[in-house]
Amino acid sequence: MNTLIEQVKTEIAYRGYSQSTCKSYCEHLLKLSHYFNKPLDLITDDELNIFF
């Protein structure tokens, strides 16, 4: 599992967000990673701007 996603899961749990929020956030992060075919921490701001 991607370390960044694990960090997001930890932060979401710490803030008391619901499990569905955690699932949604993590699914979207995985989609980004698959779309760019690289780890999340290697995706640039320019790539994110193009995506969104």
C-alpha positions in Angstrom: 0.0 0.0 0.0 1.2 3.5 -0.8 2.7 5.3 2.2 0.9 8.5 1.4 -2.4 6.8 1.4 -1.6 5.3 4.8 -0.8 8.8 6.0 -4.2 10.0 4.7 -5.9 7.1 6.5 -4.2 8.0 9.7 -5.1 11.7 9.4 -8.7 10.9 8.6 -9.0 8.6 11.6 -7.3 11.2 13.8 -9.8 13.9 12.7 -12.8 11.5 13.3 -14.1 11.4 9.7 -16.4 8.6 8.7 -15.2 5.4 7.1 -17.0 6.3 3.9 -15.0 9.5 3.7 -11.8 7.5 4.2 -12.8 5.1 1.5 -13.7 7.9 -0.9 -10.4 9.8 -0.3 -8.3 6.7 -0.7 -10.1 5.6 -3.8 -9.5 8.9 -5.5 -5.9 8.9 -4.6 -5.5 5.4 -6.1 -7.2 6.6 -9.2 -4.7 9.5 -9.5 -1.8 7.1 -9.0 -3.2 4.7 -11.7 -4.0 7.5 -14.1 -0.4 8.9 -14.1 1.0 5.4 -13.6 3.4 6.5 -10.9 3.4 6.9 -7.1 1.5 9.8 -5.7 4.6 11.5 -4.3 6.0 11.7 -7.8 3.0 13.4 -9.4 3.8 17.1 -10.1 1.6 20.2 -9.6 1.5 20.7 -13.4 0.2 17.1 -13.9 -2.5 17.7 -11.3 -3.5 21.0 -13.0 -3.9 19.2 -16.3 -5.9 16.4 -14.6 -8.3 18.8 -12.9 
